[in-house]
Amino acid sequence: MLKIFKSFVIIVLGLFIFSCAEESDPRLDEETFTKIYDNNQFNASYSPIDIKQTPDGGYLILGSRRIQNSDFAGIYLMKVDKQGNFEKDMEVDPMYVNPVAGLTEYQGEYYFFCMEELTLQAQLVKADAMLENIAINPVQDFNTYPCAASFDGSAFILLSYNHLDKLSVISLVSPTGGTLASKGFDIGVGDEVEEPLINHFIKGGKKLPFTTGRVAGGSYYFNGFFNYTFSLVFTDLNNDDPLGVVQGQQDDGGFSAIKPIASTKFAAARFNFGDNYLLPNVNLSSNSITSSVDYIGNTLPELIPNANVRIIRSVINTTNTLIYGSDTKAKQIALLFYDEATGALTGSHYLGFSNPFEIAGLIQTADEGLAVCGTTYLAGRFPRICLFKISKNDLAGMIK
């Protein structure tokens, strides 16, 4: 049974603050704002996972929530309008847990994966933009422990973990939940191999940057466990062996983000025993075995150890630009801009003030601005969702 909270308080910490609605320009209100969303349950815990813009210019946010008597996180959805004002939220039945990125729009509906708490079976969730209707259906072939998902053409690329056979499983899943193709890869034997993976799923455990995707017109890939280590694995979903592997360092090193650009060119970030390296212009072979430590990258001491990293492609001032978002030791969200062609750093900007802020997702908006969704902590303790909207003009001013 779905639960809907109607009592909701919005704390507005706008970049521009006006004394009354009549004096404000609505266009400016939707181009630039900063908002933190609180509610009347002071000890509640909400953390965003992903964000998508809706046809009305507003935003749909997928998040997790703390639920009682469970090792897993529950599911939370929130809809806000184009000015960031709260419209509606939904707490999904607590029998469904572990929502994973990414939130996908397809033919006017919004999809994401989660799992059923008792059976651990992966579920495909479909909701409309205004959270009026929601449908949850099991994924065929009994996939368990969904880790990450992306979308390619008309099918989802789902990474899941088969805890019975100890396999990382990459599958193509239709919007109706049917499995179109699937291939499993051995993570290795022993409890110590499985331990960091299971810890990822339980509340309070170390979160790992699981990812899926496809090189344009080429091989599929997943960022997950294979052969005892957290690795970037390329596959055609036909052969039992991978086409290529970029090996990590057990669970202490590997890629923290990956974005295909063209053929063998990628934008990426990696972590290694706490250190972070950004690689905005790196060539990765999809048909050989290499190690993540072979790719040096740019070090950023300002980032927290093993930082979360998000990468999107954008066009700013007519230049193809890579936008990296991550978390700093100063408890702000860093936005770093790189020229896609050369990999040169072209600008930086920092979001956040007073409270700690952590990134969850970023998207380019229909008005060519940027929306950054993240977590902040009230009283330093209680996670809440925050949303930054940056205008096209402000974004252009962040580039050298």
One Martini backbone bead per residue (centre of mass of N, CA, C, O) as a GRO file, in nm:
protein
  400
    1MET     BB    1   0.096   0.035   0.022
    2LEU     BB    2   0.062   0.365  -0.026
    3LYS     BB    3   0.234   0.661   0.085
    4ILE     BB    4   0.129   1.003   0.158
    5PHE     BB    5   0.275   1.311   0.205
    6LYS     BB    6   0.127   1.635   0.273
    7SER     BB    7   0.326   1.726   0.487
    8PHE     BB    8   0.537   1.998   0.377
    9VAL     BB    9   0.855   2.152   0.402
   10ILE     BB   10   1.013   2.443   0.262
   11ILE     BB   11   1.346   2.536   0.229
   12VAL     BB   12   1.460   2.853   0.125
   13LEU     BB   13   1.796   2.908  -0.040
   14GLY     BB   14   1.835   3.133  -0.240
   15LEU     BB   15   2.024   3.304  -0.468
   16PHE     BB   16   1.747   3.456  -0.493
   17ILE     BB   17   1.578   3.704  -0.295
   18PHE     BB   18   1.239   3.790  -0.237
   19SER     BB   19   0.988   3.963  -0.071
   20CYS     BB   20   0.779   3.895  -0.311
   21ALA     BB   21   0.600   3.763  -0.566
   22GLU     BB   22   0.539   4.029  -0.731
   23GLU     BB   23   0.864   4.101  -0.762
   24SER     BB   24   0.902   3.843  -0.920
   25ASP     BB   25   1.051   3.652  -1.172
   26PRO     BB   26   0.953   3.352  -1.290
   27ARG     BB   27   1.199   3.295  -1.474
   28LEU     BB   28   1.411   3.318  -1.246
   29ASP     BB   29   1.290   3.105  -1.049
   30GLU     BB   30   1.355   2.864  -1.270
   31GLU     BB   31   1.667   2.918  -1.333
   32THR     BB   32   1.726   2.998  -1.012
   33PHE     BB   33   1.796   2.769  -0.739
   34THR     BB   34   1.763   2.676  -0.379
   35LYS     BB   35   1.674   2.360  -0.215
   36ILE     BB   36   1.518   2.235   0.086
   37TYR     BB   37   1.372   1.925   0.210
   38ASP     BB   38   1.132   1.903   0.453
   39ASN     BB   39   0.973   1.751   0.743
   40ASN     BB   40   0.762   1.645   1.022
   41GLN     BB   41   0.999   1.424   1.044
   42PHE     BB   42   1.282   1.473   1.203
   43ASN     BB   43   1.403   1.154   1.190
   44ALA     BB   44   1.407   1.136   0.906
   45SER     BB   45   1.530   0.960   0.597
   46TYR     BB   46   1.664   1.121   0.298
   47SER     BB   47   1.797   1.001  -0.024
   48PRO     BB   48   1.922   1.065  -0.317
   49ILE     BB   49   1.978   0.918  -0.659
   50ASP     BB   50   1.784   1.064  -0.880
   51ILE     BB   51   1.713   1.264  -1.187
   52LYS     BB   52   1.427   1.419  -1.364
   53GLN     BB   53   1.280   1.578  -1.616
   54THR     BB   54   0.974   1.716  -1.693
   55PRO     BB   55   0.748   1.841  -1.921
   56ASP     BB   56   0.676   2.092  -1.708
   57GLY     BB   57   0.987   2.149  -1.582
   58GLY     BB   58   1.019   1.967  -1.369
   59TYR     BB   59   1.085   1.718  -1.100
   60LEU     BB   60   1.211   1.384  -1.056
   61ILE     BB   61   1.276   1.203  -0.749
   62LEU     BB   62   1.496   0.956  -0.647
   63GLY     BB   63   1.484   0.767  -0.337
   64SER     BB   64   1.570   0.704  -0.006
   65ARG     BB   65   1.471   0.525   0.303
   66ARG     BB   66   1.402   0.477   0.620
   67ILE     BB   67   1.335   0.157   0.771
   68GLN     BB   68   1.194  -0.051   0.977
   69ASN     BB   69   1.321  -0.360   1.029
   70SER     BB   70   1.573  -0.316   0.816
   71ASP     BB   71   1.861  -0.354   0.605
   72PHE     BB   72   1.707  -0.172   0.407
   73ALA     BB   73   1.612   0.053   0.174
   74GLY     BB   74   1.374   0.248   0.078
   75ILE     BB   75   1.119   0.422  -0.112
   76TYR     BB   76   1.143   0.749  -0.280
   77LEU     BB   77   0.920   1.008  -0.408
   78MET     BB   78   0.955   1.329  -0.594
   79LYS     BB   79   0.768   1.626  -0.681
   80VAL     BB   80   0.856   1.918  -0.868
   81ASP     BB   81   0.866   2.214  -0.990
   82LYS     BB   82   1.027   2.457  -1.190
   83GLN     BB   83   1.083   2.612  -0.892
   84GLY     BB   84   1.103   2.372  -0.663
   85ASN     BB   85   0.823   2.307  -0.572
   86PHE     BB   86   0.632   2.125  -0.394
   87GLU     BB   87   0.385   1.859  -0.481
   88LYS     BB   88   0.490   1.545  -0.438
   89ASP     BB   89   0.479   1.230  -0.255
   90MET     BB   90   0.633   0.888  -0.202
   91GLU     BB   91   0.585   0.583  -0.023
   92VAL     BB   92   0.679   0.281  -0.071
   93ASP     BB   93   0.634  -0.016  -0.006
   94PRO     BB   94   0.847  -0.190   0.223
   95MET     BB   95   0.879  -0.454   0.039
   96TYR     BB   96   1.036  -0.236  -0.124
   97VAL     BB   97   1.383  -0.217  -0.217
   98ASN     BB   98   1.664  -0.094  -0.339
   99PRO     BB   99   1.714   0.158  -0.507
  100VAL     BB  100   1.834   0.235  -0.842
  101ALA     BB  101   2.032   0.341  -1.065
  102GLY     BB  102   1.849   0.469  -1.327
  103LEU     BB  103   1.643   0.708  -1.409
  104THR     BB  104   1.382   0.656  -1.663
  105GLU     BB  105   1.267   0.780  -1.972
  106TYR     BB  106   0.970   0.623  -2.141
  107GLN     BB  107   0.706   0.714  -2.300
  108GLY     BB  108   0.622   0.902  -2.032
  109GLU     BB  109   0.779   0.715  -1.839
  110TYR     BB  110   0.911   0.597  -1.516
  111TYR     BB  111   1.215   0.415  -1.439
  112PHE     BB  112   1.307   0.148  -1.202
  113PHE     BB  113   1.500  -0.038  -0.970
  114CYS     BB  114   1.440  -0.314  -0.746
  115MET     BB  115   1.343  -0.506  -0.446
  116GLU     BB  116   1.235  -0.778  -0.279
  117GLU     BB  117   1.293  -0.847   0.043
  118LEU     BB  118   1.252  -1.163   0.069
  119THR     BB  119   1.354  -1.267  -0.232
  120LEU     BB  120   1.540  -1.039  -0.396
  121GLN     BB  121   1.386  -0.961  -0.638
  122ALA     BB  122   1.373  -0.801  -0.917
  123GLN     BB  123   1.227  -0.475  -0.996
  124LEU     BB  124   0.997  -0.295  -1.204
  125VAL     BB  125   0.938   0.052  -1.211
  126LYS     BB  126   0.634   0.246  -1.279
  127ALA     BB  127   0.585   0.600  -1.347
  128ASP     BB  128   0.449   0.897  -1.339
  129ALA     BB  129   0.514   1.236  -1.324
  130MET     BB  130   0.273   1.274  -1.079
  131LEU     BB  131   0.224   1.015  -0.901
  132GLU     BB  132  -0.057   0.856  -0.970
  133ASN     BB  133   0.104   0.603  -1.091
  134ILE     BB  134   0.200   0.257  -1.002
  135ALA     BB  135   0.427  -0.009  -1.111
  136ILE     BB  136   0.515  -0.356  -1.009
  137ASN     BB  137   0.759  -0.582  -1.159
  138PRO     BB  138   0.904  -0.864  -1.222
  139VAL     BB  139   1.191  -0.998  -1.321
  140GLN     BB  140   1.298  -1.212  -1.516
  141ASP     BB  141   1.499  -1.487  -1.407
  142PHE     BB  142   1.558  -1.410  -1.112
  143ASN     BB  143   1.678  -1.148  -1.028
  144THR     BB  144   1.922  -1.027  -0.797
  145TYR     BB  145   2.047  -0.764  -0.668
  146PRO     BB  146   2.035  -0.477  -0.773
  147CYS     BB  147   2.279  -0.217  -0.883
  148ALA     BB  148   2.229  -0.120  -1.194
  149ALA     BB  149   2.118   0.121  -1.456
  150SER     BB  150   2.027   0.154  -1.804
  151PHE     BB  151   1.976   0.295  -2.141
  152ASP     BB  152   1.911   0.126  -2.474
  153GLY     BB  153   1.678   0.246  -2.669
  154SER     BB  154   1.452  -0.029  -2.556
  155ALA     BB  155   1.657  -0.108  -2.314
  156PHE     BB  156   1.777  -0.240  -2.030
  157ILE     BB  157   2.075  -0.223  -1.827
  158LEU     BB  158   2.136  -0.482  -1.597
  159LEU     BB  159   2.277  -0.503  -1.274
  160SER     BB  160   2.343  -0.805  -1.091
  161TYR     BB  161   2.322  -1.038  -0.803
  162ASN     BB  162   2.410  -1.379  -0.767
  163HIS     BB  163   2.412  -1.536  -0.456
  164LEU     BB  164   2.418  -1.842  -0.534
  165ASP     BB  165   2.653  -1.829  -0.783
  166LYS     BB  166   2.840  -1.583  -0.778
  167LEU     BB  167   2.721  -1.340  -0.981
  168SER     BB  168   2.759  -1.117  -1.233
  169VAL     BB  169   2.472  -0.965  -1.393
  170ILE     BB  170   2.395  -0.902  -1.735
  171SER     BB  171   2.099  -0.733  -1.868
  172LEU     BB  172   1.825  -0.736  -2.086
  173VAL     BB  173   1.538  -0.519  -2.042
  174SER     BB  174   1.224  -0.469  -2.072
  175PRO     BB  175   0.952  -0.254  -1.999
  176THR     BB  176   0.799  -0.540  -1.893
  177GLY     BB  177   1.049  -0.740  -1.768
  178GLY     BB  178   1.191  -0.877  -1.990
  179THR     BB  179   1.440  -1.108  -2.084
  180LEU     BB  180   1.664  -1.086  -2.363
  181ALA     BB  181   1.947  -1.094  -2.205
  182SER     BB  182   2.227  -1.293  -2.051
  183LYS     BB  183   2.521  -1.259  -1.821
  184GLY     BB  184   2.762  -1.433  -1.625
  185PHE     BB  185   3.012  -1.347  -1.361
  186ASP     BB  186   3.266  -1.437  -1.170
  187ILE     BB  187   3.375  -1.327  -0.843
  188GLY     BB  188   3.441  -1.569  -0.669
  189VAL     BB  189   3.568  -1.711  -0.372
  190GLY     BB  190   3.442  -1.635  -0.074
  191ASP     BB  191   3.343  -1.421   0.176
  192GLU     BB  192   3.545  -1.181   0.114
  193VAL     BB  193   3.420  -1.122  -0.168
  194GLU     BB  194   3.111  -1.070  -0.080
  195GLU     BB  195   3.108  -0.862   0.151
  196PRO     BB  196   3.119  -0.579  -0.001
  197LEU     BB  197   2.858  -0.631  -0.158
  198ILE     BB  198   2.658  -0.662   0.077
  199ASN     BB  199   2.729  -0.392   0.218
  200HIS     BB  200   2.604  -0.213  -0.002
  201PHE     BB  201   2.292  -0.293   0.069
  202ILE     BB  202   2.323  -0.204   0.349
  203LYS     BB  203   2.287  -0.018   0.606
  204GLY     BB  204   2.600   0.157   0.634
  205GLY     BB  205   2.742   0.069   0.396
  206LYS     BB  206   2.960   0.052   0.151
  207LYS     BB  207   2.958   0.231  -0.143
  208LEU     BB  208   2.936   0.139  -0.483
  209PRO     BB  209   3.011   0.219  -0.840
  210PHE     BB  210   2.782   0.108  -1.006
  211THR     BB  211   2.767   0.020  -1.367
  212THR     BB  212   2.615   0.086  -1.688
  213GLY     BB  213   2.651   0.011  -2.054
  214ARG     BB  214   2.728   0.151  -2.391
  215VAL     BB  215   2.896   0.140  -2.663
  216ALA     BB  216   2.856   0.280  -2.950
  217GLY     BB  217   2.755   0.003  -3.125
  218GLY     BB  218   2.869  -0.196  -2.905
  219SER     BB  219   2.966  -0.284  -2.618
  220TYR     BB  220   2.912  -0.389  -2.311
  221TYR     BB  221   2.899  -0.269  -1.962
  222PHE     BB  222   3.050  -0.311  -1.628
  223ASN     BB  223   3.065  -0.197  -1.283
  224GLY     BB  224   3.217  -0.465  -1.104
  225PHE     BB  225   3.233  -0.789  -1.012
  226PHE     BB  226   3.547  -0.971  -1.101
  227ASN     BB  227   3.772  -1.181  -1.011
  228TYR     BB  228   3.800  -1.039  -0.702
  229THR     BB  229   3.720  -0.757  -0.846
  230PHE     BB  230   3.674  -0.420  -0.917
  231SER     BB  231   3.543  -0.391  -1.249
  232LEU     BB  232   3.575  -0.333  -1.597
  233VAL     BB  233   3.334  -0.485  -1.816
  234PHE     BB  234   3.332  -0.645  -2.132
  235THR     BB  235   3.045  -0.732  -2.353
  236ASP     BB  236   2.823  -0.931  -2.585
  237LEU     BB  237   2.631  -1.157  -2.441
  238ASN     BB  238   2.769  -1.445  -2.548
  239ASN     BB  239   3.022  -1.481  -2.403
  240ASP     BB  240   3.164  -1.612  -2.115
  241ASP     BB  241   3.383  -1.420  -2.177
  242PRO     BB  242   3.531  -1.143  -2.175
  243LEU     BB  243   3.655  -0.902  -2.386
  244GLY     BB  244   3.722  -0.704  -2.136
  245VAL     BB  245   3.950  -0.566  -1.871
  246VAL     BB  246   3.948  -0.343  -1.584
  247GLN     BB  247   4.126  -0.367  -1.317
  248GLY     BB  248   4.129  -0.356  -0.986
  249GLN     BB  249   4.141  -0.336  -0.605
  250GLN     BB  250   3.927  -0.494  -0.536
  251ASP     BB  251   3.754  -0.259  -0.319
  252ASP     BB  252   4.001  -0.018  -0.343
  253GLY     BB  253   3.967  -0.019  -0.668
  254GLY     BB  254   3.862   0.188  -0.949
  255PHE     BB  255   3.578   0.292  -1.092
  256SER     BB  256   3.354   0.579  -1.028
  257ALA     BB  257   3.336   0.660  -1.343
  258ILE     BB  258   3.157   0.638  -1.671
  259LYS     BB  259   3.194   0.782  -2.019
  260PRO     BB  260   3.114   0.758  -2.329
  261ILE     BB  261   3.218   0.900  -2.644
  262ALA     BB  262   3.424   0.728  -2.855
  263SER     BB  263   3.476   0.425  -2.885
  264THR     BB  264   3.775   0.443  -2.687
  265LYS     BB  265   3.650   0.698  -2.563
  266PHE     BB  266   3.668   0.847  -2.230
  267ALA     BB  267   3.508   0.938  -1.935
  268ALA     BB  268   3.665   0.944  -1.604
  269ALA     BB  269   3.694   0.776  -1.278
  270ARG     BB  270   3.911   0.705  -0.995
  271PHE     BB  271   4.002   0.474  -0.733
  272ASN     BB  272   4.275   0.449  -0.467
  273PHE     BB  273   4.297   0.421  -0.151
  274GLY     BB  274   4.128   0.723  -0.154
  275ASP     BB  275   4.208   0.815  -0.416
  276ASN     BB  276   4.170   1.059  -0.688
  277TYR     BB  277   4.087   1.032  -1.049
  278LEU     BB  278   4.079   1.225  -1.344
  279LEU     BB  279   3.952   1.124  -1.691
  280PRO     BB  280   3.854   1.319  -1.965
  281ASN     BB  281   4.086   1.161  -2.166
  282VAL     BB  282   4.041   0.821  -2.239
  283ASN     BB  283   4.178   0.511  -2.339
  284LEU     BB  284   3.983   0.209  -2.381
  285SER     BB  285   3.998  -0.127  -2.390
  286SER     BB  286   3.754  -0.387  -2.492
  287ASN     BB  287   4.000  -0.631  -2.574
  288SER     BB  288   4.151  -0.624  -2.286
  289ILE     BB  289   4.395  -0.643  -2.019
  290THR     BB  290   4.385  -0.422  -1.744
  291SER     BB  291   4.462  -0.147  -1.522
  292SER     BB  292   4.364   0.123  -1.342
  293VAL     BB  293   4.667   0.214  -1.266
  294ASP     BB  294   4.745   0.284  -1.574
  295TYR     BB  295   4.558   0.540  -1.509
  296ILE     BB  296   4.633   0.832  -1.386
  297GLY     BB  297   4.548   1.126  -1.393
  298ASN     BB  298   4.380   1.366  -1.195
  299THR     BB  299   4.443   1.509  -0.900
  300LEU     BB  300   4.218   1.574  -0.600
  301PRO     BB  301   4.260   1.672  -0.275
  302GLU     BB  302   3.965   1.802  -0.219
  303LEU     BB  303   3.860   1.528  -0.216
  304ILE     BB  304   3.721   1.278  -0.092
  305PRO     BB  305   3.749   0.972  -0.017
  306ASN     BB  306   3.613   0.794  -0.249
  307ALA     BB  307   3.447   0.961  -0.441
  308ASN     BB  308   3.179   1.076  -0.572
  309VAL     BB  309   3.084   1.050  -0.928
  310ARG     BB  310   2.970   1.268  -1.191
  311ILE     BB  311   2.881   1.243  -1.551
  312ILE     BB  312   2.837   1.484  -1.816
  313ARG     BB  313   2.715   1.594  -2.120
  314SER     BB  314   2.777   1.916  -2.286
  315VAL     BB  315   2.675   2.252  -2.396
  316ILE     BB  316   2.906   2.532  -2.374
  317ASN     BB  317   2.954   2.781  -2.567
  318THR     BB  318   2.960   2.561  -2.814
  319THR     BB  319   3.099   2.349  -2.619
  320ASN     BB  320   3.212   2.049  -2.556
  321THR     BB  321   3.123   1.924  -2.227
  322LEU     BB  322   3.248   1.818  -1.916
  323ILE     BB  323   3.070   1.722  -1.615
  324TYR     BB  324   3.184   1.723  -1.288
  325GLY     BB  325   3.070   1.561  -0.986
  326SER     BB  326   3.149   1.626  -0.632
  327ASP     BB  327   3.316   1.578  -0.314
  328THR     BB  328   3.428   1.770  -0.048
  329LYS     BB  329   3.601   1.847   0.243
  330ALA     BB  330   3.411   2.115   0.269
  331LYS     BB  331   3.112   2.013   0.204
  332GLN     BB  332   3.089   2.027  -0.109
  333ILE     BB  333   2.996   2.081  -0.444
  334ALA     BB  334   3.172   1.991  -0.728
  335LEU     BB  335   3.233   2.165  -1.039
  336LEU     BB  336   3.380   2.029  -1.338
  337PHE     BB  337   3.535   2.153  -1.640
  338TYR     BB  338   3.569   1.994  -1.969
  339ASP     BB  339   3.712   1.946  -2.258
  340GLU     BB  340   3.625   1.697  -2.472
  341ALA     BB  341   3.865   1.704  -2.681
  342THR     BB  342   4.123   1.760  -2.460
  343GLY     BB  343   4.076   1.765  -2.126
  344ALA     BB  344   4.056   2.051  -2.036
  345LEU     BB  345   4.037   2.278  -1.794
  346THR     BB  346   3.760   2.541  -1.777
  347GLY     BB  347   3.630   2.499  -1.480
  348SER     BB  348   3.464   2.605  -1.163
  349HIS     BB  349   3.232   2.499  -0.893
  350TYR     BB  350   3.044   2.573  -0.582
  351LEU     BB  351   2.822   2.394  -0.362
  352GLY     BB  352   2.727   2.532  -0.068
  353PHE     BB  353   2.630   2.575   0.288
  354SER     BB  354   2.694   2.521   0.619
  355ASN     BB  355   2.601   2.254   0.533
  356PRO     BB  356   2.628   1.951   0.426
  357PHE     BB  357   2.722   1.830   0.087
  358GLU     BB  358   2.592   1.586  -0.158
  359ILE     BB  359   2.601   1.405  -0.437
  360ALA     BB  360   2.371   1.240  -0.685
  361GLY     BB  361   2.279   1.441  -0.933
  362LEU     BB  362   2.298   1.537  -1.292
  363ILE     BB  363   2.146   1.775  -1.527
  364GLN     BB  364   2.034   1.880  -1.821
  365THR     BB  365   1.823   2.123  -1.922
  366ALA     BB  366   1.593   2.256  -2.139
  367ASP     BB  367   1.739   2.559  -2.082
  368GLU     BB  368   2.060   2.488  -2.054
  369GLY     BB  369   2.104   2.407  -1.780
  370LEU     BB  370   2.133   2.304  -1.428
  371ALA     BB  371   2.082   2.006  -1.226
  372VAL     BB  372   2.135   1.950  -0.867
  373CYS     BB  373   2.139   1.664  -0.672
  374GLY     BB  374   2.116   1.615  -0.306
  375THR     BB  375   2.270   1.603   0.016
  376THR     BB  376   2.170   1.705   0.337
  377TYR     BB  377   2.227   1.818   0.692
  378LEU     BB  378   2.042   1.839   0.961
  379ALA     BB  379   2.222   1.906   1.231
  380GLY     BB  380   2.435   1.693   1.098
  381ARG     BB  381   2.218   1.419   1.070
  382PHE     BB  382   1.968   1.474   0.864
  383PRO     BB  383   1.865   1.363   0.577
  384ARG     BB  384   1.830   1.569   0.279
  385ILE     BB  385   1.692   1.715   0.007
  386CYS     BB  386   1.853   1.878  -0.270
  387LEU     BB  387   1.828   2.174  -0.505
  388PHE     BB  388   2.000   2.285  -0.795
  389LYS     BB  389   1.970   2.577  -1.007
  390ILE     BB  390   2.124   2.655  -1.322
  391SER     BB  391   2.180   2.875  -1.548
  392LYS     BB  392   2.294   2.935  -1.856
  393ASN     BB  393   2.456   3.193  -1.786
  394ASP     BB  394   2.601   3.085  -1.533
  395LEU     BB  395   2.735   2.849  -1.675
  396ALA     BB  396   2.900   3.016  -1.878
  397GLY     BB  397   3.061   3.174  -1.640
  398MET     BB  398   3.233   2.903  -1.551
  399ILE     BB  399   3.387   2.951  -1.811
  400LYS     BB  400   3.691   3.054  -1.956
   0.00000   0.00000   0.00000
